Amino acid sequence: MEFAKALKLVAAFLEKGDVRYAIIGALGLHAYGLTRATVDLDFVVEEKGRADLVRYLESLGYETLNVSDGFSNHVHPLSSLGRIDCVYVDETTATVLFSNARALPVLPGQTAPVPRAEHLAAMKILAMKNDPTRTFKEMGDIQYLLSLPGVDEHEIRRHFEKHGLESRFHEIKRAMSTP
């Protein structure tokens, strides 16, 4: 997948429509220094942009695999444009998330808005709650985010508590303290 090409297409469309967005998933983690293999490009987008974004991606030849209030998944027949996954957030969440996002390098020579590490962790905690098969992958990412200088550990812990996963927070903390 040519991540730069797909990112430029989607970012330009969202910016033209004055729709707030940020990069999450593997490229969001990469902006914080954790590089891992990925086959898709993940966005968080304010919900007001969902219908127009889905139509735009379909106009580019993307097949919409799934669309719901909170998510959409799209795949292009050309491997260079690959797969795009979107998470949609309501106005209240969008205001908090996007007002704290920062432009960070996500690809060589390319910056994009990326949520705070604490917000990336919150999305990963919710993913674990919604799909327990993702738990171990997400916990590794959250452990990395917790290790970043200046990260608000208490905020991340509150997200675990909010979703009834406080024991997972303690698991990560124990793993971090083991030499």
C-alpha positions in Angstrom: 0.0 0.0 0.0 1.2 3.5 -0.8 0.3 5.0 2.5 1.4 8.5 1.5 -0.9 8.5 -1.6 -3.9 7.3 0.3 -3.3 9.7 3.2 -3.0 12.7 0.9 -6.3 11.8 -0.9 -8.3 11.4 2.3 -6.7 14.3 4.2 -7.2 16.7 1.3 -10.9 15.7 1.0 -11.6 16.0 4.7 -9.7 19.3 5.0 -11.6 20.7 2.0 -14.9 19.8 3.7 -13.7 21.3 7.1 -14.0 17.9 8.7 -11.7 17.2 11.6 -9.6 14.0 11.5 -6.5 12.4 12.9 -4.4 9.4 12.2 -4.7 6.4 14.5 -3.6 2.8 14.4 -0.1 1.8 13.4 0.8 5.1 11.8 -0.5 7.0 14.9 1.7 4.7 17.0 4.6 5.3 14.6 4.3 9.1 15.3 5.1 8.2 18.9 8.1 6.0 18.0 6.5 2.5 17.8 6.9 1.1 14.4 5.1 -2.1 13.4 3.9 -3.7 10.2 0.5 -2.7 9.0 -1.6 -3.2 5.9 -4.2 -0.4 6.5 -4.5 3.3 7.1 -6.6 4.2 10.2 -8.4 7.5 10.7 -10.6 8.9 13.4 -13.1 11.4 11.9 -15.8 13.5 13.3 -19.2 11.9 12.6 -20.5 14.7 10.5 -18.1 13.7 7.8 -19.1 10.0 7.7 -21.6 10.0 4.8 -19.5 12.3 2.5 -16.3 10.4 3.3 -17.9 7.0 2.4 -19.2 8.4 -0.8 -15.9 9.9 -1.7 -14.0 6.7 -1.0 -16.5 4.8 -3.2 -16.0 7.4 -6.0 -12.3 6.5 -5.9 -13.1 2.9 -6.4 -13.0 1.7 -2.8 -15.5 -1.0 -1.9 -17.2 -0.3 1.4 -16.9 -3.6 3.5 -18.8 -2.2 6.4 -20.4 1.0 7.6 -22.1 1.8 10.9 -22.5 4.8 13.2 -19.0 4.3 14.7 -16.9 2.6 12.0 -16.4 2.1 8.3 -14.0 -0.2 6.4 -13.0 0.2 2.8 -10.7 -1.7 0.4 -9.5 -0.7 -3.0 -8.9 -3.2 -5.8 -5.5 -1.6 -6.5 -3.1 -2.7 -3.8 -1.4 0.7 -3.9 -4.6 2.3 -2.4 -5.2 -0.6 0.0 -7.5 -0.6 3.0 -8.8 2.3 4.9 -10.5 2.0 8.3 -12.4 4.9 9.9 -13.6 5.4 13.5 -16.3 8.1 13.8 -16.7 10.1 17.0 -19.5 12.3 18.2 -19.2 16.1 18.6 -18.3 16.0 22.4 -15.6 13.4 21.8 -14.4 15.2 18.7 -14.0 18.5 20.5 -11.7 16.9 23.2 -9.9 14.6 20.8 -9.1 17.0 18.0 -8.4 20.1 20.1 -5.5 18.1 21.7 -4.2 16.4 18.5 -0.8 17.5 17.2 0.7 17.5 13.7 3.4 14.8 13.9 5.4 12.9 11.3 3.6 9.8 10.3 5.5 9.0 7.1 8.8 10.3 5.7 8.3 13.9 4.9 4.6 13.8 5.8 2.9 15.1 9.0 -0.7 14.6 10.0 -2.8 15.3 13.1 -2.4 12.5 15.7 -4.3 12.2 19.0 -2.5 12.4 22.3 -1.0 9.2 23.5 -3.7 9.0 26.2 -6.4 9.2 23.5 -4.8 6.5 21.4 -4.7 4.3 24.5 -8.4 5.0 25.2 -9.3 3.8 21.7 -7.3 0.7 22.2 -9.0 0.0 25.5 -12.4 0.3 23.8 -11.2 -2.0 21.0 -10.2 -4.6 23.7 -13.6 -4.3 25.3 -15.5 -4.6 22.0 -13.3 -7.4 20.6 -11.5 -9.5 23.3 -9.5 -11.3 20.6 -7.5 -8.0 20.2 -6.5 -7.9 23.9 -2.9 -9.0 23.7 -2.0 -6.9 20.6 -3.7 -3.8 22.1 -2.1 -4.3 25.6 1.4 -4.3 24.0 0.6 -1.0 22.3 -0.8 0.5 25.5 2.2 -0.7 27.4 4.4 1.2 25.0 2.2 4.4 25.2 2.4 4.2 29.0 6.2 4.2 28.8 6.3 7.5 27.0 7.7 10.5 28.9 5.0 12.8 30.2 2.1 10.4 29.5 -0.8 10.8 32.0 -0.9 7.3 33.5 -3.9 8.2 35.7 -5.9 9.2 32.6 -5.2 5.9 30.9 -6.1 4.0 34.1 -9.4 5.9 34.2 -10.2 4.6 30.7 -9.5 1.0 31.8 -11.8 1.5 34.9 -14.5 3.1 32.8 -14.7 0.0 30.6 -14.4 -2.5 33.4 -10.9 -3.6 32.4 -8.9 -2.3 35.4 -7.3 -5.7 35.9 -5.7 -5.4 32.5 -4.2 -2.1 33.5 -2.6 -3.8 36.5 -1.3 -6.6 34.2 0.5 -4.0 32.1 1.9 -2.2 35.1 3.2 -5.5 36.5 4.8 -6.3 33.2 6.4 -2.9 33.1 8.0 -3.4 36.5 9.4 -6.8 35.7 13.1 -6.6 34.8 
